[in-house]
């Protein structure tokens, strides 16, 4: 058992120093053991020479980084201990079966070599290969991208090598996210974007897919539960064709995420989310990708909806899409409120009125729910105002035929921004950094409600200015 412990400690040492200049002699010296004898024992227990084991771990990790478009080939060569891109390419090709450059160009099956874990037997090593769609950009790298459906669409368009103008702002505009405000009932439920809350209507989804010129298939939770095995095979087939799949709620809350790969013949689904999936702290590869990365089992029953990309179809120009997003504001303004969902000015009024309900603010222990919801409302309004000025000024350049309407919108949204800034100043920061317990003071909440309604009035003037 002493040698088992020494080999396990060796494996741990290799993981800790994998990107350093290590070899069998250096590692043996760390444990004060004869290098020749040590290498024989390591090979007998693990089935690998030390140098081969280090090489396999490095090339496995290099493949993951290159697949995620996180590093240049020349930088990967240097990082993982190769003197030149040529020597790295040869080793990479022998290990994975294709060149690093081909990984950037299409779908390739990476060989994934896990860290060994010595118990009584040996576990780890090669597992069934993964299939990943290359160049699918990580979500939430820009922290102001608070709407996950537009962020996912931006990432997929980048993977398809589409025009860079198909960015987060474009999709948040054409889907209607920038021009809507929501409030969910009963009071103090967490709010979210129009494209998420109203996805079942498919209005924001269809608007986004029409704008970028792709057909799509929307599958709701009922259909997923009734045909789970079929849906899983459809996901795998889509990945095989190089088409990511959007999933609402695959990990964390029911926000939009991207499935862009699978492992173990579909037993594991891989992708990007606002939330981190399952990771193993002993696996260096998981730690490299951990933030916003998920690898989860193939249970689909908790997913609210799946969206499959179809074939391309005719589309209009970027300028025409942005123009239509502006001209569509009256339709968004006309969306009716219901008992469960308040829209537009009604949402601001419901937000303000909820602050006047004393039963939710009896003591500090009751503040968690209202604070969470309040902050989600602030984030929605703040996100819209953060992006709208640039979005509208870009529209002014692209759509001179509606110049007068755009200038009016810019001025009116600037007024809303000023009212919003006054709200933030009054409450002591975006998230009540000054004193969250101020919410227990009814007079403070009265003032807060007036500020919220003032923001709502400015919003209403802006969206009603478009005829």
C-alpha positions in Angstrom: 0.0 0.0 0.0 3.0 2.3 0.5 3.7 2.4 -3.2 0.0 3.0 -4.0 0.1 6.0 -1.8 3.4 7.2 -3.4 1.9 6.9 -6.9 -1.3 8.7 -5.9 0.8 11.5 -4.4 2.7 11.6 -7.6 -0.5 11.9 -9.6 -1.5 14.8 -7.3 1.8 16.4 -7.8 1.6 16.2 -11.5 -1.9 17.8 -11.5 -0.6 20.7 -9.4 2.5 21.2 -11.6 1.1 20.1 -15.0 2.0 23.3 -16.8 5.5 23.5 -15.3 8.8 21.9 -16.6 8.4 18.5 -14.9 9.7 15.0 -15.9 10.2 11.6 -14.2 13.6 12.5 -12.7 12.3 15.8 -11.1 9.2 14.0 -9.7 11.2 11.1 -8.3 13.5 13.6 -6.5 10.5 15.1 -4.8 9.8 11.8 -3.1 13.5 10.9 -2.6 13.2 7.7 -4.7 15.4 6.2 -7.3 14.2 7.5 -10.7 14.6 4.2 -12.5 12.9 2.1 -9.9 10.2 4.7 -9.4 9.3 4.8 -13.2 8.9 1.0 -13.3 6.5 1.0 -10.3 4.5 3.9 -11.8 4.2 2.1 -15.1 3.2 -1.2 -13.4 0.5 0.5 -11.3 -1.0 2.9 -13.8 -0.2 1.3 -17.2 1.5 4.5 -18.4 5.0 5.9 -18.3 5.3 9.1 -16.4 6.1 11.1 -19.5 3.2 9.6 -21.5 0.8 10.3 -18.6 2.0 14.0 -18.5 1.7 14.2 -22.3 -1.8 12.8 -22.3 -3.1 15.1 -19.6 -1.6 18.2 -21.4 -2.9 17.3 -24.8 -6.4 16.6 -23.3 -6.4 20.0 -21.7 -5.1 21.7 -24.8 -7.9 20.2 -26.9 -10.5 21.6 -24.5 -9.0 25.0 -24.5 -8.7 25.1 -28.3 -12.3 23.8 -28.7 -13.5 26.7 -26.5 -11.6 29.2 -28.7 -9.8 30.3 -25.5 -6.2 30.2 -26.9 -4.2 30.5 -30.1 -2.4 27.4 -31.4 1.0 29.0 -30.9 0.2 30.0 -27.4 -1.2 26.5 -26.6 2.1 25.0 -27.9 4.2 27.1 -25.5 1.8 26.7 -22.6 1.8 22.9 -22.8 5.5 22.4 -23.1 6.2 22.3 -26.8 9.1 24.2 -28.4 7.2 24.9 -31.7 3.7 24.9 -33.1 4.9 22.2 -35.5 5.9 19.8 -32.7 2.7 20.5 -30.9 0.6 19.9 -34.0 2.2 16.5 -34.5 1.7 15.4 -30.9 -1.9 16.8 -30.9 -2.8 15.0 -34.1 -1.4 11.7 -32.8 -3.5 12.1 -29.6 -6.8 13.5 -31.0 -6.7 12.2 -34.5 -6.9 15.6 -36.2 -4.9 18.8 -36.3 -5.5 21.8 -34.0 -6.5 24.0 -36.9 -9.2 21.5 -38.1 -10.7 21.7 -34.6 -11.4 25.4 -35.3 -13.1 24.7 -38.6 -15.6 22.0 -37.8 -17.0 19.3 -35.5 -14.3 17.0 -34.1 -14.3 14.3 -31.5 -11.9 15.2 -28.8 -10.1 12.4 -26.8 -10.5 13.2 -23.2 -8.0 11.8 -20.7 -9.0 12.2 -17.1 -6.6 12.4 -14.1 -6.0 8.9 -12.7 -7.2 8.2 -9.2 -5.5 5.2 -7.5 -7.6 3.2 -5.1 -7.2 -0.5 -5.1 -7.9 -0.4 -8.8 -7.2 2.3 -11.4 -9.9 4.6 -12.5 -9.8 7.5 -15.0 -7.8 7.7 -18.1 -9.5 7.6 -21.5 -13.2 7.8 -21.4 -15.6 7.8 -24.3 -14.8 10.7 -26.5 -16.7 14.0 -26.5 -18.2 15.7 -29.5 -18.1 19.5 -29.3 -19.1 22.3 -31.7 -16.1 24.6 -31.8 -16.1 28.3 -31.3 -19.3 28.6 -29.3 -18.6 31.6 -27.1 -18.9 31.5 -23.4 -22.0 33.3 -22.0 -21.9 36.2 -19.5 -18.4 37.3 -20.3 -19.8 40.8 -20.4 -21.6 41.1 -17.1 -24.1 43.6 -18.4 -25.5 40.9 -20.8 -28.3 40.2 -18.3 -30.8 38.6 -20.8 -29.7 35.1 -21.5 -31.7 34.4 -24.7 -30.0 37.3 -26.6 -26.7 36.3 -25.1 -27.1 32.7 -26.4 -28.1 34.0 -29.8 -25.0 36.2 -29.9 -22.8 33.2 -29.0 -24.4 30.9 -31.6 -24.1 33.5 -34.4 -20.4 33.8 -33.6 -20.0 30.1 -33.8 -21.7 30.2 -37.2 -19.2 32.9 -38.2 -22.0 35.3 -38.9 -21.8 39.1 -39.0 -20.5 40.6 -35.7 -23.5 43.0 -35.8 -25.6 40.0 -34.6 -24.5 40.8 -31.0 -26.3 40.9 -27.7 -27.7 44.4 -28.3 -29.1 43.4 -31.7 -31.0 40.4 -30.3 -32.2 42.3 -27.2 -33.5 44.9 -29.5 -35.3 42.8 -32.1 -36.7 40.4 -29.6 -38.3 43.4 -27.7 -36.3 42.9 -24.4 -35.0 46.5 -24.5 -38.5 48.0 -24.8 -40.4 46.0 -22.2 -40.8 46.0 -18.4 -42.3 43.1 -16.5 -43.7 42.4 -13.1 -44.9 38.9 -12.0 -47.7 38.3 -9.6 -48.2 37.3 -6.8 -46.0 40.0 -5.4 -42.2 39.7 -5.0 -41.6 36.9 -7.5 -38.3 37.2 -9.2 -38.7 39.1 -12.5 -36.9 38.3 -15.8 -36.7 39.4 -19.4 -39.5 39.5 -21.9 -37.8 36.8 -24.0 -37.6 34.4 -21.1 -40.9 35.1 -19.3 -43.0 35.2 -22.6 -41.0 32.5 -24.5 -44.0 30.2 -24.6 -45.8 32.8 -26.8 -42.8 32.5 -29.2 -43.2 36.1 -30.1 -39.7 37.2 -28.9 -38.2 33.9 -30.2 -39.7 34.2 -33.6 -38.6 37.8 -33.9 -35.0 36.9 -33.1 -34.9 34.0 -35.5 -36.6 35.9 -38.3 -34.0 38.7 -37.8 -31.0 36.5 -38.2 -32.6 34.3 -40.9 -32.9 30.9 -39.4 -35.8 28.5 -39.1 -36.3 27.0 -35.7 -38.3 24.4 -33.8 -39.7 25.1 -30.3 -40.4 22.2 -28.0 -42.1 22.9 -24.7 -41.8 20.9 -21.4 -44.9 18.8 -22.1 -43.6 17.6 -25.4 -40.1 17.0 -23.8 -41.6 14.8 -21.1 -43.7 12.8 -23.6 -40.8 12.2 -25.9 -37.7 12.5 -23.8 -35.7 9.7 -25.6 -36.6 11.2 -28.9 -35.6 14.7 -27.8 -32.2 13.4 -26.6 -31.6 11.8 -29.9 -32.6 15.0 -31.6 -30.1 17.0 -29.5 -27.3 14.6 -30.4 -28.2 14.7 -34.1 -28.2 18.5 -34.0 -24.8 18.6 -32.3 -23.6 16.1 -34.9 -24.7 18.6 -37.6 -22.9 21.5 -36.0 -26.1 23.2 -34.7 -26.2 24.1 -31.0 -29.5 23.7 -29.1 -30.9 26.3 -26.7 -32.3 25.0 -23.5 -34.3 26.9 -20.8 -33.4 25.5 -17.4 -30.9 22.7 -18.1 -28.9 24.0 -15.2 -30.0 26.4 -12.5 -33.2 28.5 -12.9 -35.1 28.3 -16.2 -32.8 30.8 -18.1 -31.6 30.1 -21.6 -28.4 28.1 -22.0 -26.5 26.5 -24.9 -26.0 22.8 -25.4 -23.0 22.6 -27.7 -21.6 19.1 -27.1 -22.1 15.7 -25.5 -20.0 12.9 -24.0 -20.5 9.2 -23.4 -22.8 8.8 -26.4 -25.2 11.4 -25.0 -25.3 10.4 -21.4 -23.7 13.8 -20.6 -24.7 17.1 -22.2 -22.2 19.9 -22.3 -22.5 23.6 -22.9 -22.5 27.2 -21.5 -24.9 28.7 -19.1 -25.2 31.7 -16.8 -24.9 29.1 -14.0 -22.1 26.6 -13.4 -22.9 22.9 -13.8 -21.4 19.9 -12.2 -17.6 20.0 -11.8 -15.0 17.8 -10.1 -12.4 19.8 -8.2 -9.9 17.1 -8.8 -10.1 17.6 -12.6 -8.0 20.4 -13.9 -10.1 20.6 -17.1 -13.2 21.3 -15.1 -11.5 24.1 -13.2 -10.3 25.7 -16.5 -13.9 25.8 -17.8 -15.8 25.9 -14.5 -17.4 29.4 -14.7 -20.6 29.2 -16.7 -19.7 25.7 -18.0 -21.9 22.8 -17.5 -21.7 19.0 -18.0 -24.9 17.4 -16.8 -26.7 14.1 -17.1 -29.3 13.7 -19.9 -32.4 14.0 -17.8 -34.5 16.5 -19.8 -37.7 16.5 -17.8 -36.9 19.7 -15.8 -36.2 21.7 -19.0 -38.9 24.2 -19.7 -38.2 24.5 -23.4 -35.8 23.4 -26.2 -35.1 25.4 -29.3 -33.5 23.6 -32.3 -31.8 25.6 -35.1 -33.1 24.8 -38.6 -31.9 25.8 -42.0 -31.2 29.3 -43.1 -33.9 31.4 -44.8 -34.0 34.8 -46.5 -33.4 37.7 -44.2 -33.4 41.4 -44.4 -30.5 43.7 -43.6 -29.3 44.6 -40.1 -30.5 48.2 -40.7 -34.0 47.0 -41.7 -34.2 44.7 -38.6 -33.3 47.6 -36.3 -35.8 49.8 -38.0 -38.5 47.3 -37.5 -37.6 46.8 -33.8 -38.3 50.6 -33.4 -41.5 50.5 -35.3 -42.6 47.4 -33.4 -42.6 49.4 -30.1 -46.3 50.2 -30.2 -47.1 46.5 -30.5 -45.0 45.8 -27.4 -46.6 48.7 -25.6 -50.0 47.2 -26.4 -49.2 43.8 -24.8 -52.0 43.3 -22.2 -51.4 42.8 -18.6 -52.9 39.7 -16.9 -53.5 38.7 -13.3 -50.1 37.0 -13.3 -48.1 39.3 -15.5 -48.0 43.1 -15.6 -46.5 44.7 -18.7 -45.0 48.2 -19.4 -46.3 51.0 -17.3 -48.5 48.6 -15.3 -45.3 46.8 -14.3 -43.8 49.9 -12.9 -47.0 50.7 -11.0 -47.3 47.2 -9.6 -43.6 47.4 -8.5 -44.3 50.8 -6.8 -47.5 49.7 -5.2 -45.9 46.5 -3.7 -43.5 48.7 -1.8 -46.6 50.1 0.1 -47.7 46.7 1.4 -46.5 46.9 5.0 -47.0 43.1 5.6 -43.9 42.3 3.6 -41.7 44.7 5.6 -42.3 43.8 9.3 -38.7 42.9 10.2 -35.3 42.2 8.5 -35.9 38.5 8.3 -38.7 39.2 5.7 -36.5 41.3 3.4 -34.8 38.6 1.4 -37.7 37.9 -1.0 -38.6 41.6 -1.7 -34.9 42.5 -2.1 -34.3 39.7 -4.6 -37.3 40.8 -6.7 -36.6 44.5 -6.3 -33.1 44.0 -7.5 -34.3 42.0 -10.6 -36.5 44.9 -11.5 -33.7 47.4 -11.1 -31.4 45.1 -13.3 -34.1 44.9 -16.0 -34.6 48.7 -16.1 -30.9 49.4 -15.8 -29.9 46.9 -18.5 -32.3 48.5 -20.9 -31.1 52.0 -20.2 -27.5 51.0 -20.3 -27.7 49.7 -23.9 -30.5 51.8 -25.4 -28.6 55.0 -26.0 -26.0 53.3 -28.1 -28.7 51.1 -29.8 -30.8 54.1 -30.8 -27.8 56.2 -31.9 -26.7 53.2 -34.1 -30.2 53.2 -35.5 -29.9 56.9 -36.2 -26.9 56.1 -38.4 -28.5 53.1 -40.1 -32.1 54.3 -40.5 -32.1 58.0 -41.4 -35.6 57.7 -42.8 -37.0 57.6 -39.2 -34.5 60.2 -37.8 -37.2 62.4 -36.2 -38.7 59.5 -34.3 -35.3 58.2 -33.1 -34.2 61.6 -31.9 -37.4 61.9 -29.9 -36.8 58.4 -28.4 -33.3 59.2 -27.5 -34.4 62.4 -25.6 -37.2 60.6 -23.8 -35.2 57.6 -22.8 -32.5 60.0 -21.5 -35.2 61.5 -19.3 -36.0 58.0 -18.0 -32.3 57.4 -17.4 -32.2 60.6 -15.3 -35.2 59.5 -13.3 -33.7 56.1 -12.8 -30.4 57.6 -11.6 -32.4 59.6 -9.0 -34.0 56.4 -7.9 -30.6 54.7 -7.5 -29.3 57.7 -5.6 -32.3 57.7 -3.3 -32.1 54.0 -2.4 -28.4 54.2 -1.7 -26.9 52.2 -4.6 -28.1 49.6 -7.1 -28.6 47.0 -4.4 -29.2 49.2 -1.3 -25.5 49.1 -0.4 -26.0 52.0 1.9 -28.6 50.4 4.2 -30.9 47.6 3.2 -32.8 47.9 6.5 -34.1 51.3 5.2 -36.9 49.2 3.5 -38.4 48.7 7.0 -39.1 52.5 7.1 -42.5 53.2 5.6 -41.7 56.8 4.8 -38.6 55.6 2.9 -40.7 53.1 0.9 -43.2 55.8 0.1 -40.4 57.9 -1.4 -39.0 54.9 -3.2 -42.4 54.1 -4.7 -42.7 57.7 -6.0 -39.3 57.4 -7.7 -40.3 54.1 -9.3 -43.5 55.6 -10.6 -41.6 58.5 -12.0 -39.3 56.2 -13.9 -42.4 54.4 -15.2 -44.0 57.6 -16.4 -40.9 58.5 -18.4 -40.8 55.0 -19.9 -44.5 55.3 -20.9 -43.8 58.7 -22.7 -40.9 57.1 -24.6 -42.7 54.0 -25.9 -45.9 56.0 -26.7 -43.9 58.4 -28.8 -43.7 55.9 -31.7 -46.8 55.9 -33.8 
